[in-house]
Amino acid sequence: MKKKATVFLGSISAVIGLICLSGYGYLFKALVINLKKGPLTPSTDDVEKFPSHIVKNANPKQWKKSLRYNKLPLTENIIQELKKTRASSLLIIHNSKLVHEQYWKDKNPYSLTNSFSMAKAILSILVGFAIDDGYLESENQLVSDFLPEYKKSNYGRFLTFRHLMTMQAGLDWEEEYHHPFAENSKQYFVNNLEEQTLGVKMKQMPGESYEYQSVSAQLLGIALKKAIGKSLADYLSEKLWKPLQMEFPAKWSVDEQGLEKAFCCLHAIPRDFAKIGQLIMQDGNWNGKQILSREYCKKLQTPTRENNAFCFNIWADEDSTTKYRFFYGFLGQFIIMVPSKNLVIVKSGFYNRLEVDDKKRPLQVRLLVEEIIGLFNL
């Protein structure tokens, strides 16, 4: 019996060793983290699962509330959609005032929620600030100016910041969320993001075609950090969290080396996410002051020729009667901007089966826009 147990344990050890040698050791980290602190899959409540950098705020200021604040009940269509998709918050800002605010489950106005890929759009905003501050010449600057290893690559020497923001990098990466051996799963839990990211090869010339790849955002974050010479969290604090007088500090998850997970994982309260949407909808103007270049904000929201539903990590809908832009995160996180109605909508949730149109845009975004415009008679 003792001999059998020894053989069994030896076999288990061999399997574990093989998994680690195969590059899947992060699975054990994922298992330990999740068993201790919550769901076995990525969640909007992952803020305490990983180390993080604090995004400091200053002089916090709340949204002004409209006279109609929470006086109009949501339509049945909205209620059923939010219930089905396990919504945790819905905020509606009209004419720069909070007109509706609602939380579900155990959430409240100061519950931090995971941005997931909405962070990619926020990263693109930071690129604009870096251009304004002179750290970058333009969005067309070569990545190899800050990561010299790309000068040696046949394709990489042509790679620009713009290619990374528009998902036209040509990297050899398959975006896959549905099994634990996918590169995206590894990216979420790996100890060294820079090592993983810089190890991804390029398969084609940048700018030739659109392909959504989270590794592009991580590479963008690495290059931007080199350009500005400080952490992304500190720069975000300096350029957005303090000037916009965010109500609450944010937390940006980092790997074991202290590098921000630039592809995701900025944890903030919905009210503060709404301020980012308001700023971009106002083309970078805040309280009468132009804090981000108007020209860059226009570029940020302009769809590309290769995909007219995608801008600089911001999604677009030019097909609907009412045009809008939105930040989009995994499991149904949205910051929606409707300029013609001076409307910002923030919704957070926990649902991985959202229906999408032929351009991969969640149908829920259109439903929210149309129903809310009708509800408030905008």
N, C-alpha and C positions, 0 to 999 in steps of 0.2 A: 504493500500500500504506500509505504514511504517512498519507494523507488518510483512508483507511478506519479506521485505528487511532485517529485523532483523533476521528472521528465516533463510533466505538464507545465510547471513553472518555467522550466528551461525553454519550452516551446513558446510560451507567452513572451518571455524576454526576447527571444529571437524575432518574433513578429513585431514587437515594439521597436527593436533595433532596426529592422528592415524598413518599417514605416518612417522612422526618423531619417535614415540614410536616403530614403526616396524623396525627402523634402516635405513630408507631411507631418512633421513633428508638431506643427501648430495646432493640429487636431486635439492633442492632449491638453494644450493650453486652453483651447476653446471649451473643452469638456469641463476642466477644473473651474474656469471662470463662471461658466453658466450654471453648473451645479451649485456653486456658492451663492450666486447673485441673481438668479432669475431664469427666464425662458432659455431654451436650448438653441434658439435662433436669434439673429439680430433683432433688437427691439428699440422702440422709442424711449425706453427707460434704461438705456445702457450707460448712463452718465457715470455711475460708480463702478462699472466693470473694468475700466481702463484708467491709467494715469491721464492727467489732462493739464493743459495750460489755462490759467484764468484769463479771460478777456475782461479787463477792468472797465468799469463805467465811471462817470463823474456827474455830479449835479443832476441826479435822476429826475425826470419829469414825466408825469402821466399824460396819457391822451386826454384831451378834453372830450366830455361826453355830450352827445347831441341831446336835444330836448326829446327826441324820439327813442332814446337809449332803452333797449329791451322792452319797448312797448308794443311792437308788432310780433305776433307769434310766427314762427317759421312755417312755410307751406308744408303740406303733407308730403309732397315729393321730396323736399329737402330732408325732412325728418326720417323718412323711410330709407333714403340713400345713406344718411349719416349713421343710422342704426345698423344697416347692413354692413357697412364698411368700418364699423367699430371706431367711430370718430371719438377723439378725446377733447377737441376744442374747435370752435368756430368763432372767428372775429370778423366783423364787417366795419370798415372805415369809409365814411362818405363825407366829402368836403372837409377832409382832415379832422373829422370827429368820429369818435367811437359810437356807432349806432346799435350794434348788437355784439354781445359777448356771452358765450355759453361754454361750459365745460362738462365733461362726462367722466364716468368711472371715478377715480379718486383724485382727479386733477383740479387745479385752481389757478388763478392768474399768475402765480409764481412757481408753477411746476415747470421745470426744465424739460424740453423735449428734443429729441434727436432730429437734426435737420436732414440727415442722410444726404442725398445728392443736391439738395438746395445749397449746400456748402460750395458746390462747384461754381454756381452763379456768383456767390459772394466772393469767391476767389477771383473771378473775372473782374469784379468791381475793384478788388485790390490792385489788379494789374493797371486799371485806369488811374488809380491814385499814384502808383509807382511811375507811370508816364508823366503825370502832372508834377511829381516831385523830382523828376530828372534821373531816377534810377534806371529807367528804360527809355530808349529813343522813341519807340512806338510799339504797337502790338505786332508789328512785322519784324521786330528784332529777332535775331537768331538765338536759339536756345544754346548753341555751342559757345556763345560769348560768355556764358556762365558755367556751362558744363563741357569743358574742352574735349571730353571723350567722344562727343558727337561729331567733332571735326574729322574723325577718322572713319566715319560711317558714310557709305555711298549715298544713302538716303538721309541720314541724320544731319549731315552738314547743311541741309536745306530746311530743316525743321524750325518753325517760328512759334512764338507765343500764340499767335493767331490760330495756327494749325491746331494747337492743343485746346484752345477755347472753343473751337468749332467742330471738334471731333473729326478732324481730317489729318491726323498724325501719321497714319499708315503703320501703326505698331502691330506686332504679331501677338494679338491678345483677343481671346474669345470672351465676351461678356456673358457670364453664366452665374445665376444665383441659386440654382435648384439642387446642387449636390455639394457635399463637404470637400470634395477634391478639386473644385473649381478654383481658378486663380483669384476670383473675387472673394471667396471664403478665406483663402490664405491671406489676402490683402487686409481683411478685417482684423485678423488675429496675429499676424506675423510680428516678430520682435524687431525686425530691421526693414522698414519700408523702402529706404533708399536702395538697399542691396537688391531687393526684389524688383523695384521699378527700373533701375539702371540695367538690370539683367535681361529686360525684355527687348528682343530684337525688332528691327523694322522690316516689314515685308513689301513695302511699296513706297513710291515717291509721295511725300506729304502734299496735301492739297488736291489730290486726284479724286478722292471720294469720301463720303461721310460714313463713319462707323462709330457708334457710341461705345466708348471704352473708358472705364473708370481709371485705368492706369494713366491716361492722358492728363487727367486732373491731378493725379499724384505727382507726375513729372512736372507739371506746371507749378505745383506748390514748391517742389524742390528747387527749380530754377528761379522762381520768384524770391524765395528765401535767400538764395545766393545773391540776387540782385540788390535786395534792400538791406542785407547785412543784419537782420534781426529776425526774431521769431514771427511767424504769421499771426499768432495770437496778439503779440505786442503791437504789430502794425494795424491789426483790425481794431484794437482798442483805441489807438491813436487817431485813426482815420474815420471810424464809424461809431464805436460804442460811446466814446466821450463826446464828440461833436453832436450826435443825435440824442444825447442825454438819455441813453437807455435806462430803463427802470431797474435792471438787474444785471449783475455780471454774468457772462456766459462762460462755458467751459468747452475747450476744443480738445478732443481726445488725441493722445499722442502715442507713438510706439515706445519701445523700451529705450530708444536713443533720444527721445524728446522731440521727435519730428511729428508735426501735426498730420493727422489723417486728412489730407487736403481734399480727398475725394468724397469725404462725408464728415459726419460726427461732430458738428458744432451744436452744442446743447444750449438752448436759449429759451426764453419765454415767448409765447405767441405774440404778445403786445410788441416786443422788440423786433421780432421778425417783420411785423407789419410796418414798422418805421423804415426798414430797408426797402420794402416795396414802395412806400410813399416817396422816398428819396429818388428812386429810379424813375418812377412815374412822373416826377417833377423835374426830370432831366438833370439831376444832381444839385438842385437848389433846395436849401433848407433854411427856413425862416428868413428868406430874402437874401441869403448868402450862397454864392455858387461854390460849393465845397468839392465838387467833382466836375470835370470838364463836360460841358453840355455836348460838345462834339463827340466825346467818347461815349456818353450815355446813349446817343443816337446809334452809334455803331453797335453798342452792347445789345440793343433791341432790334437790330436789323437782320432779318433772315438771310441765310447764305444762298448762293445760287445752287449749291449741291443739295441742300435740304431746306425748303422754304418754311419748315416748321421749327427750325433751330437757329438760334443766334449765337451769342457768346455765352454758351452754357445756360441761356435762358430760352424757354420754349415760346413759340408764337402760334397764334391762330388768326390767319388772315382770311380764312374761308367762311367764318361765321358773319352774320349780319353786324354784330358788334365785335370789333377787333379787340384782342387782348393779348397780354404776355403773362408768362408765369414761371416761377421757380418750381421745380418738381423733384421730390425726394421719395425714395423707396418707401413702400407701405402706405403711401397716400399723404405725403406732406406737401402743402402748396402755399405759395405766396402768389396771389393772382392780382394783376394790375389791369384796370379797365380805364384808360386815360379819358375817353370820351364821356365817361360818367363820373370821373374823379372818384373812383371806387377801388378800394383794396380789400381783398378777402384773404384771410389766413385760415387754413384748416389743417389739423393734424389728426392722424389716425393710425390704425394697425391692421391693414388688410392687404394681402399680397395677390389678389385676383381681380384687380380693377380692369374693367373692359376698356380697350383702347381703339382708336380709329386706325386707318391704314397708315398713318404717319406716327403711330405709337403714342399719340396723345390721349391721356385718360378722358373718357367721356364724362366723368364726374365733374371735371373742370367746367365744361360747357354747361352742364346742368346747373351748377351753382351760379354761374354768371347769369344765365337766362332767368332762373327762378328769383334770384335776389334783385335783379333789375325790375322784374315784374312786381315783386313784393313791395318794394319801396317806391314804385312808380317813377323810376329814374329815366 
